[in-house]
């Protein structure tokens, strides 16, 4: 029997609630969502700060359902972030790498602190010389984080792009029991362990267009939990982070799943937001 995961459960189990209790809500941080748009008329989003932009149509509203689901998860973790919604997915759930690249460039130019990319595609070969890799590297070098869903292809040896880019943070999925989902993309990719970490992505209940709620599964659902966590941290330290810093703090804070080291199944393990926060307090600037 599949047991669904509600947002309150995620907030409690990831220890986001403990950061909320000390006043961290993501206030002042801007997260760009590259997705299918957002239904800003949803009753549960009326008090949220959301700007709609579309690279698909003229409106940026969600006619597929994915982006509204993702923003519901994100706002459960970081309820006061500013959302820059950049629509790159059409009504059929389709996009192109060129559109994703345009979305990344636009998010960068518009001042996003974190870019959440719950979309991508499998790419044959290594990404070292791919144009998207150069773009991710440039954005990250300026202290802007790109958090991307690892993919839903199970064990594999070719990367999911952009998550497979070296300076993106790849997020896999676990179920309510803390086990990596069989469909969560993972494996040794071009010599690197993949993903970087995991969060809850199995049967997650969140918002859907037209004032509905419902469940969806995927590493897409895991991704905004990490983006939300990083927004809370950036609010606290009042500056950006780079991928290498995030990787270190994940190594000091995640709950091990398969092995007490980074592995090709769950990365560093399941995120723990309070431990990540404490690791930043202890180690920032010292490694």
VOBA-1610 file (N, C-alpha, C; in pm, whole numbers, padded with zeros to 5 digits, always signed):
BEGIN
Unk+00083-00119+00000Unk+00000+00000+00000Unk+00087+00125+00000Unk+00056+00221-00087Unk+00130+00347-00093Unk+00072+00445+00009Unk+00157+00500+00091Unk+00114+00599+00189Unk+00158+00736+00141Unk+00063+00824+00121Unk+00093+00956+00067Unk+00161+01045+00172Unk+00231+01146+00124Unk+00308+01236+00209Unk+00247+01376+00199Unk+00203+01430+00312Unk+00150+01567+00306Unk+00260+01667+00343Unk+00233+01793+00321Unk+00336+01896+00338Unk+00375+01913+00484Unk+00282+01896+00576Unk+00316+01906+00718Unk+00417+01799+00758Unk+00400+01680+00702Unk+00493+01571+00729Unk+00633+01607+00681Unk+00643+01664+00561Unk+00773+01703+00507Unk+00838+01809+00594Unk+00761+01909+00636Unk+00815+02017+00720Unk+00869+01961+00851Unk+00797+01865+00909Unk+00841+01805+01035Unk+00962+01715+01015Unk+00956+01625+00916Unk+01061+01523+00899Unk+01193+01581+00850Unk+01189+01690+00777Unk+01314+01752+00732Unk+01369+01851+00833Unk+01296+01871+00944Unk+01332+01967+01047Unk+01326+02112+01000Unk+01250+02136+00893Unk+01225+02275+00853Unk+01153+02350+00964Unk+01067+02281+01037Unk+00989+02345+01143Unk+01079+02410+01246Unk+01196+02350+01274Unk+01286+02407+01373Unk+01350+02537+01325Unk+01369+02549+01193Unk+01420+02674+01139Unk+01311+02780+01135Unk+01188+02737+01107Unk+01075+02830+01114Unk+01063+02889+01256Unk+01088+02805+01354Unk+01072+02848+01494Unk+01174+02951+01537Unk+01284+02966+01462Unk+01382+03070+01495Unk+01373+03187+01394Unk+01262+03191+01321Unk+01233+03306+01237Unk+01281+03298+01094Unk+01327+03180+01048Unk+01373+03167+00911Unk+01258+03121+00822Unk+01223+03205+00725Unk+01109+03178+00638Unk+01143+03199+00490Unk+01267+03239+00463Unk+01306+03269+00325Unk+01282+03414+00285Unk+01244+03496+00380Unk+01214+03637+00348Unk+01336+03705+00286Unk+01311+03779+00177Unk+01417+03852+00110Unk+01493+03771+00006Unk+01462+03642-00008Unk+01530+03555-00104Unk+01437+03531-00223Unk+01494+03536-00343Unk+01416+03512-00464Unk+01454+03377-00523Unk+01352+03295-00544Unk+01371+03165-00608Unk+01300+03167-00742Unk+01374+03137-00847Unk+01315+03121-00979Unk+01272+02977-00997Unk+01148+02957-01041Unk+01097+02823-01072Unk+01087+02809-01223Unk+01171+02726-01281Unk+01159+02693-01423Unk+01066+02574-01433Unk+00942+02600-01476Unk+00842+02494-01468Unk+00729+02524-01566Unk+00608+02481-01532Unk+00494+02496-01622Unk+00406+02616-01588Unk+00461+02711-01511Unk+00382+02824-01467Unk+00315+02794-01334Unk+00236+02888-01285Unk+00169+02875-01155Unk+00028+02931-01167Unk-00068+02862-01106Unk-00204+02915-01098Unk-00210+03012-00981Unk-00183+03140-01008Unk-00178+03239-00901Unk-00316+03271-00844Unk-00421+03219-00906Unk-00556+03241-00853Unk-00596+03136-00750Unk-00509+03042-00724Unk-00538+02941-00622Unk-00555+03011-00487Unk-00659+02974-00415Unk-00688+03040-00287Unk-00572+03033-00190Unk-00492+02927-00195Unk-00382+02909-00101Unk-00254+02980-00145Unk-00261+03053-00255Unk-00145+03129-00302Unk-00168+03280-00302Unk-00283+03322-00253Unk-00320+03463-00264Unk-00227+03557-00187Unk-00163+03508-00082Unk-00074+03593-00004Unk+00073+03574-00039Unk+00100+03498-00143Unk+00238+03471-00183Unk+00286+03574-00283Unk+00417+03597-00283Unk+00478+03695-00373Unk+00528+03621-00497Unk+00448+03627-00605Unk+00477+03550-00725Unk+00473+03641-00847Unk+00578+03636-00926Unk+00583+03709-01053Unk+00584+03607-01166Unk+00493+03621-01261Unk+00481+03527-01372Unk+00550+03580-01497Unk+00634+03495-01556Unk+00696+03521-01686Unk+00683+03393-01766Unk+00666+03404-01895Unk+00653+03284-01978Unk+00741+03291-02101Unk+00809+03180-02127Unk+00881+03162-02253Unk+00802+03072-02347Unk+00678+03041-02308Unk+00591+02951-02386Unk+00472+03025-02445Unk+00406+03108-02362Unk+00287+03179-02408Unk+00287+03320-02350Unk+00172+03386-02351Unk+00166+03525-02307Unk+00129+03542-02160Unk+00092+03434-02092Unk+00035+03450-01959Unk+00123+03398-01846Unk+00176+03278-01859Unk+00254+03219-01751Unk+00170+03143-01651Unk+00039+03133-01674Unk-00046+03052-01587Unk-00019+02903-01615Unk-00055+02821-01518Unk-00023+02679-01524Unk-00136+02601-01591Unk-00111+02557-01714Unk-00211+02476-01784Unk-00169+02329-01794Unk-00073+02292-01711Unk-00029+02152-01705Unk-00040+02096-01564Unk-00018+02179-01462Unk-00039+02137-01323Unk+00088+02116-01244Unk+00197+02101-01311Unk+00323+02066-01244Unk+00378+02181-01159Unk+00385+02300-01217Unk+00445+02413-01147Unk+00370+02453-01021Unk+00236+02445-01024Unk+00156+02478-00906Unk+00184+02379-00794Unk+00201+02253-00830Unk+00234+02150-00731Unk+00370+02178-00668Unk+00466+02217-00750Unk+00601+02244-00701Unk+00604+02365-00610Unk+00534+02472-00647Unk+00538+02592-00564Unk+00471+02568-00429Unk+00372+02480-00423Unk+00310+02446-00295Unk+00410+02382-00200Unk+00493+02294-00252Unk+00597+02229-00170Unk+00701+02331-00125Unk+00743+02415-00219Unk+00845+02515-00188Unk+00798+02609-00077Unk+00674+02657-00087Unk+00624+02753+00010Unk+00597+02690+00147Unk+00581+02559+00152Unk+00570+02492+00282Unk+00703+02500+00357Unk+00814+02498+00282Unk+00947+02505+00343Unk+00990+02650+00366Unk+00969+02735+00268Unk+01012+02875+00275Unk+00894+02965+00241Unk+00803+02986+00336Unk+00675+03050+00306Unk+00681+03197+00266Unk+00795+03264+00289Unk+00801+03407+00256Unk+00900+03438+00145Unk+00941+03340+00068Unk+01031+03369-00045Unk+00955+03444-00154Unk+01031+03515-00235Unk+00977+03576-00356Unk+00992+03473-00468Unk+00884+03449-00541Unk+00883+03349-00647Unk+00887+03418-00783Unk+00987+03382-00862Unk+00995+03425-01002Unk+00962+03302-01086Unk+00839+03294-01133Unk+00794+03179-01210Unk+00824+03201-01358Unk+00911+03117-01413Unk+00946+03126-01556Unk+00893+03001-01624Unk+00792+03018-01705Unk+00726+02905-01769Unk+00809+02854-01886Unk+00855+02729-01872Unk+00934+02665-01979Unk+00870+02535-02026Unk+00761+02494-01960Unk+00692+02368-01993Unk+00555+02401-02049Unk+00517+02340-02160Unk+00389+02369-02223Unk+00276+02285-02165Unk+00158+02298-02220Unk+00038+02233-02167Unk+00044+02080-02179Unk+00136+02028-02260Unk+00154+01884-02274Unk+00266+01829-02186Unk+00328+01917-02109Unk+00438+01875-02023Unk+00570+01866-02096Unk+00582+01935-02208Unk+00703+01924-02289Unk+00783+02054-02288Unk+00913+02041-02310Unk+01001+02157-02320Unk+01121+02119-02406Unk+01213+02214-02423Unk+01336+02190-02497Unk+01453+02240-02412Unk+01570+02181-02434Unk+01688+02228-02362Unk+01717+02374-02392Unk+01690+02416-02515Unk+01714+02556-02550Unk+01625+02649-02469Unk+01502+02604-02441Unk+01410+02685-02360Unk+01456+02688-02215Unk+01504+02575-02165Unk+01556+02571-02028Unk+01676+02665-02015Unk+01762+02666-02115Unk+01877+02756-02112Unk+01834+02902-02111Unk+01735+02936-02192Unk+01683+03072-02192Unk+01625+03107-02055Unk+01558+03010-01993Unk+01502+03033-01860Unk+01609+03056-01756Unk+01717+02979-01763Unk+01829+02998-01669Unk+01891+03136-01687Unk+01913+03176-01810Unk+01972+03307-01838Unk+01882+03419-01787Unk+01751+03404-01808Unk+01657+03507-01763Unk+01653+03515-01611Unk+01650+03400-01544Unk+01650+03398-01398Unk+01774+03467-01342Unk+01887+03440-01404Unk+02014+03501-01364Unk+02008+03652-01380Unk+01962+03698-01496Unk+01958+03841-01524Unk+01859+03913-01432Unk+01754+03842-01389Unk+01651+03906-01308Unk+01679+03896-01159Unk+01798+03846-01123Unk+01841+03853-00984Unk+01797+03740-00893Unk+01767+03623-00949Unk+01732+03510-00864Unk+01850+03469-00777Unk+01823+03431-00654Unk+01926+03379-00565Unk+01943+03228-00582Unk+01833+03162-00613Unk+01829+03017-00632Unk+01741+02990-00753Unk+01782+02895-00835Unk+01700+02856-00950Unk+01662+02710-00934Unk+01532+02685-00922Unk+01479+02548-00906Unk+01436+02496-01043Unk+01498+02385-01085Unk+01469+02329-01217Unk+01416+02187-01199Unk+01286+02175-01181Unk+01222+02044-01166Unk+01184+01989-01303Unk+01280+01993-01394Unk+01257+01950-01531Unk+01392+01920-01593Unk+01393+01847-01700Unk+01517+01815-01770Unk+01495+01694-01860Unk+01603+01642-01912Unk+01592+01524-01996Unk+01721+01444-01989Unk+01711+01317-02023Unk+01829+01233-02022Unk+01919+01269-02140Unk+02049+01269-02112Unk+02146+01309-02214Unk+02252+01201-02227Unk+02278+01158-02347Unk+02377+01054-02370Unk+02517+01115-02375Unk+02606+01064-02292Unk+02742+01116-02288Unk+02765+01205-02169Unk+02889+01249-02152Unk+02923+01338-02041Unk+02897+01484-02078Unk+02881+01566-01975Unk+02833+01702-01996Unk+02942+01807-01989Unk+03067+01766-01977Unk+03175+01862-01952Unk+03181+01975-02055Unk+03152+01943-02181Unk+03163+02045-02286Unk+03027+02089-02341Unk+02920+02051-02272Unk+02787+02091-02317Unk+02765+02240-02287Unk+02705+02316-02379Unk+02680+02459-02354Unk+02604+02486-02225Unk+02513+02396-02188Unk+02438+02414-02065Unk+02529+02407-01943Unk+02631+02323-01949Unk+02727+02314-01839Unk+02800+02445-01820Unk+02843+02507-01931Unk+02912+02637-01921Unk+02821+02742-01860Unk+02694+02738-01895Unk+02598+02834-01841Unk+02578+02812-01691Unk+02562+02687-01650Unk+02547+02655-01508Unk+02671+02698-01430Unk+02790+02674-01486Unk+02915+02713-01421Unk+02921+02864-01400Unk+02882+02938-01503Unk+02888+03085-01494Unk+02792+03137-01387Unk+02671+03083-01388Unk+02571+03127-01290Unk+02617+03095-01149Unk+02668+02974-01128Unk+02711+02932-00994Unk+02831+03012-00946Unk+02919+03052-01038Unk+03038+03129-00999Unk+03000+03263-00940Unk+02878+03307-00965Unk+02828+03433-00909Unk+02744+03413-00784Unk+02755+03294-00724Unk+02687+03268-00597Unk+02540+03236-00609Unk+02496+03201-00729Unk+02355+03164-00751Unk+02348+03013-00767Unk+02262+02951-00690Unk+02253+02805-00688Unk+02148+02754-00786Unk+02181+02646-00854Unk+02087+02578-00941Unk+02058+02441-00880Unk+01934+02420-00842Unk+01890+02295-00782Unk+01801+02224-00883Unk+01836+02099-00917Unk+01766+02032-01026Unk+01725+01890-00988Unk+01612+01848-01041Unk+01563+01712-01016Unk+01653+01612-01087Unk+01687+01504-01017Unk+01782+01405-01068Unk+01726+01325-01184Unk+01592+01316-01195Unk+01530+01237-01300Unk+01459+01115-01245Unk+01373+01057-01326Unk+01290+00944-01282Unk+01316+00819-01366Unk+01445+00798-01400Unk+01481+00689-01490Unk+01545+00570-01421Unk+01554+00573-01288Unk+01615+00462-01216Unk+01764+00456-01239Unk+01826+00339-01214Unk+01971+00326-01233Unk+02009+00355-01378Unk+02113+00433-01397Unk+02154+00468-01531Unk+02298+00515-01531Unk+02355+00526-01646Unk+02494+00570-01657Unk+02508+00697-01741Unk+02396+00753-01785Unk+02401+00879-01857Unk+02325+00985-01777Unk+02369+01109-01781Unk+02316+01211-01691Unk+02179+01265-01732Unk+02108+01313-01632Unk+01987+01390-01653Unk+02032+01536-01652Unk+02000+01607-01756Unk+02048+01744-01771Unk+01935+01843-01743Unk+01949+01946-01660Unk+02076+02000-01611Unk+02128+01943-01480Unk+02056+01850-01415Unk+02100+01800-01285Unk+02239+01739-01290Unk+02275+01680-01405Unk+02404+01616-01417Unk+02520+01711-01434Unk+02493+01839-01452Unk+02602+01937-01462Unk+02674+01946-01328Unk+02805+01956-01332Unk+02888+01951-01212Unk+02846+02053-01108Unk+02808+02173-01149Unk+02776+02279-01054Unk+02626+02297-01030Unk+02548+02197-01068Unk+02407+02191-01027Unk+02396+02095-00909Unk+02296+02116-00825Unk+02271+02027-00712Unk+02162+01930-00755Unk+02197+01802-00766Unk+02104+01700-00814Unk+02031+01637-00696Unk+01898+01634-00703Unk+01815+01586-00593Unk+01736+01463-00636Unk+01756+01353-00564Unk+01681+01231-00588Unk+01563+01220-00493Unk+01491+01107-00500Unk+01366+01091-00424Unk+01369+00972-00329Unk+01309+00994-00211Unk+01282+00886-00117Unk+01133+00881-00087Unk+01088+00764-00037Unk+00948+00750+00004Unk+00932+00784+00152Unk+00811+00765+00203Unk+00781+00803+00341Unk+00862+00723+00442Unk+00910+00606+00401Unk+00989+00521+00490Unk+01138+00551+00482Unk+01176+00654+00406Unk+01315+00692+00397Unk+01398+00604+00306Unk+01333+00536+00212Unk+01402+00450+00118Unk+01403+00516-00020Unk+01516+00506-00089Unk+01525+00563-00222Unk+01428+00494-00316Unk+01349+00572-00388Unk+01254+00515-00483Unk+01328+00443-00596Unk+01272+00333-00640Unk+01337+00254-00746Unk+01349+00333-00875Unk+01257+00427-00898Unk+01257+00504-01021Unk+01344+00630-01013Unk+01398+00662-00895Unk+01480+00782-00880Unk+01614+00762-00951Unk+01650+00851-01041Unk+01772+00837-01119Unk+01895+00840-01029Unk+01989+00753-01058Unk+02106+00740-00973Unk+02213+00662-01048Unk+02334+00667-00997Unk+02442+00590-01056Unk+02568+00670-01075Unk+02675+00602-01110Unk+02801+00669-01139Unk+02793+00732-01277Unk+02802+00864-01280Unk+02789+00937-01406Unk+02920+01006-01439Unk+02986+00956-01541Unk+03110+01018-01587Unk+03211+01033-01473Unk+03214+00934-01385Unk+03310+00933-01275Unk+03262+00998-01148Unk+03145+01061-01149Unk+03091+01127-01030Unk+02973+01051-00973Unk+02961+01052-00842Unk+02846+00989-00776Unk+02724+01077-00792Unk+02608+01015-00809Unk+02486+01087-00845Unk+02366+01018-00782Unk+02274+01091-00717Unk+02262+01237-00705Unk+02347+01292-00590Unk+02323+01419-00552Unk+02394+01479-00440Unk+02324+01452-00308Unk+02192+01442-00311Unk+02115+01418-00190Unk+01974+01373-00231Unk+01892+01338-00132Unk+01754+01297-00160Unk+01659+01367-00064Unk+01533+01378-00108Unk+01425+01434-00026Unk+01296+01362-00065Unk+01187+01392+00003Unk+01062+01319-00018Unk+01000+01352-00155Unk+00974+01247-00234Unk+00916+01268-00366Unk+00811+01168-00406Unk+00769+01082-00314Unk+00677+00973-00348Unk+00536+01003-00299Unk+00442+01022-00394Unk+00302+01047-00359Unk+00288+01169-00267Unk+00344+01280-00307Unk+00340+01402-00228Unk+00211+01479-00259Unk+00141+01519-00155Unk+00018+01597-00170Unk+00051+01745-00166Unk+00013+01816-00272Unk+00037+01960-00278Unk-00073+02025-00362Unk-00051+02151-00399Unk-00152+02227-00472Unk-00159+02186-00618Unk-00278+02198-00674Unk-00301+02179-00817Unk-00388+02295-00866Unk-00385+02325-00995Unk-00467+02436-01047Unk-00615+02420-01015Unk-00686+02532-01023Unk-00832+02537-01002Unk-00872+02501-00860Unk-00791+02552-00764Unk-00821+02535-00621Unk-00826+02388-00577Unk-00750+02305-00643Unk-00745+02164-00605Unk-00616+02133-00531Unk-00615+02019-00463Unk-00492+01961-00411Unk-00488+01817-00460Unk-00368+01761-00467Unk-00357+01624-00513Unk-00214+01576-00504Unk-00195+01448-00534Unk-00061+01390-00519Unk+00006+01371-00655Unk+00136+01396-00655Unk+00223+01367-00768Unk+00353+01309-00713Unk+00421+01231-00795Unk+00547+01170-00753Unk+00658+01207-00851Unk+00779+01214-00799Unk+00894+01237-00885Unk+01005+01311-00813Unk+01123+01309-00871Unk+01231+01390-00815Unk+01198+01539-00829Unk+01103+01571-00916Unk+01054+01709-00925Unk+01002+01756-00791Unk+00933+01668-00719Unk+00874+01703-00589Unk+00981+01714-00480Unk+01091+01640-00496Unk+01201+01647-00400Unk+01278+01778-00412Unk+01293+01823-00533Unk+01379+01937-00565Unk+01346+02065-00487Unk+01219+02109-00478Unk+01190+02235-00409Unk+01214+02229-00258Unk+01223+02109-00202Unk+01256+02098-00060Unk+01400+02144-00035Unk+01490+02110-00127Unk+01628+02154-00116Unk+01639+02303-00147Unk+01568+02348-00248Unk+01569+02492-00280Unk+01516+02573-00162Unk+01409+02525-00099Unk+01354+02595+00017Unk+01452+02598+00133Unk+01518+02485+00158Unk+01619+02480+00265Unk+01728+02584+00241Unk+01777+02592+00118Unk+01884+02686+00087Unk+01839+02831+00100Unk+01711+02856+00072Unk+01657+02991+00092Unk+01660+03029+00241Unk+01626+02935+00327Unk+01630+02962+00471Unk+01773+02993+00515Unk+01869+02918+00461Unk+02009+02939+00498Unk+02058+03074+00447Unk+02024+03108+00323Unk+02068+03236+00266Unk+02008+03353+00342Unk+01886+03339+00387Unk+01827+03444+00470Unk+01909+03463+00597Unk+01955+03353+00654Unk+02031+03359+00779Unk+02168+03421+00760Unk+02241+03379+00654Unk+02379+03427+00637Unk+02390+03553+00553Unk+02277+03590+00490Unk+02268+03714+00411Unk+02369+03719+00296Unk+02392+03605+00234Unk+02474+03601+00114Unk+02454+03466+00044Unk+02507+03456-00076Unk+02487+03335-00154Unk+02583+03224-00118Unk+02563+03110-00182Unk+02649+02993-00164Unk+02689+02940-00301Unk+02796+02865-00304Unk+02839+02797-00425Unk+02820+02647-00408Unk+02817+02576-00521Unk+02792+02433-00517Unk+02888+02360-00425Unk+03016+02394-00430Unk+03114+02322-00347Unk+03085+02340-00198Unk+03034+02457-00160Unk+02997+02480-00021Unk+02876+02395+00017Unk+02775+02396-00069Unk+02655+02316-00042Unk+02691+02168-00029Unk+02777+02121-00117Unk+02820+01981-00113Unk+02885+01948+00022Unk+02969+02036+00069Unk+03033+02014+00199Unk+02931+02010+00311Unk+02839+02106+00313Unk+02740+02110+00420Unk+02645+01991+00414Unk+02614+01943+00294Unk+02536+01820+00282Unk+02611+01703+00344Unk+02741+01698+00320Unk+02822+01587+00374Unk+02823+01586+00526Unk+02803+01704+00586Unk+02806+01716+00732Unk+02669+01704+00797Unk+02563+01699+00715Unk+02430+01711+00775Unk+02328+01606+00733Unk+02345+01545+00617Unk+02242+01450+00569Unk+02236+01324+00654Unk+02118+01265+00656Unk+02100+01136+00724Unk+02137+01025+00627Unk+02235+00944+00665Unk+02280+00835+00577Unk+02166+00740+00547Unk+02164+00689+00428Unk+02064+00590+00390Unk+02132+00457+00359Unk+02208+00451+00252Unk+02273+00326+00215Unk+02409+00307+00282Unk+02492+00413+00280Unk+02627+00403+00332Unk+02664+00534+00403Unk+02759+00529+00497Unk+02802+00652+00566Unk+02902+00731+00483Unk+02870+00751+00357Unk+02951+00827+00264Unk+02867+00855+00141Unk+02911+00946+00058Unk+02836+00971-00064Unk+02838+00846-00152Unk+02720+00811-00205Unk+02710+00689-00283Unk+02623+00709-00406Unk+02624+00612-00494Unk+02550+00619-00620Unk+02405+00572-00606Unk+02348+00594-00490Unk+02209+00555-00467Unk+02130+00673-00411Unk+02186+00737-00308Unk+02115+00849-00243Unk+02206+00968-00219Unk+02324+00970-00283Unk+02415+01081-00260Unk+02462+01084-00116Unk+02460+01202-00056Unk+02496+01214+00086Unk+02385+01166+00177Unk+02265+01146+00123Unk+02154+01097+00203Unk+02038+01195+00208Unk+01949+01174+00305Unk+01829+01256+00320Unk+01861+01388+00388Unk+01807+01496+00333Unk+01835+01628+00390Unk+01779+01642+00531Unk+01854+01711+00615Unk+01811+01750+00749Unk+01840+01899+00759Unk+01737+01981+00756Unk+01756+02125+00744Unk+01819+02187+00867Unk+01784+02139+00984Unk+01843+02195+01105Unk+01992+02161+01113Unk+02028+02037+01081Unk+02169+01999+01084Unk+02249+02075+00978Unk+02188+02098+00862Unk+02254+02178+00758Unk+02281+02317+00811Unk+02183+02377+00876Unk+02197+02511+00934Unk+02310+02514+01037Unk+02316+02413+01123Unk+02421+02408+01224Unk+02559+02390+01161Unk+02565+02310+01055Unk+02692+02291+00985Unk+02741+02422+00925Unk+02650+02501+00869Unk+02686+02631+00814Unk+02740+02722+00926Unk+02674+02718+01041Unk+02718+02801+01153Unk+02860+02765+01197Unk+02891+02635+01197Unk+03020+02588+01247Unk+03133+02604+01146Unk+03103+02564+01020Unk+03211+02547+00922Unk+03225+02657+00817Unk+03127+02744+00804Unk+03134+02839+00692Unk+03262+02922+00699Unk+03337+02922+00589Unk+03462+02997+00582Unk+03580+02924+00641Unk+03561+02799+00684Unk+03670+02727+00752Unk+03715+02602+00677Unk+03666+02581+00557Unk+03710+02460+00486Unk+03768+02495+00349
//
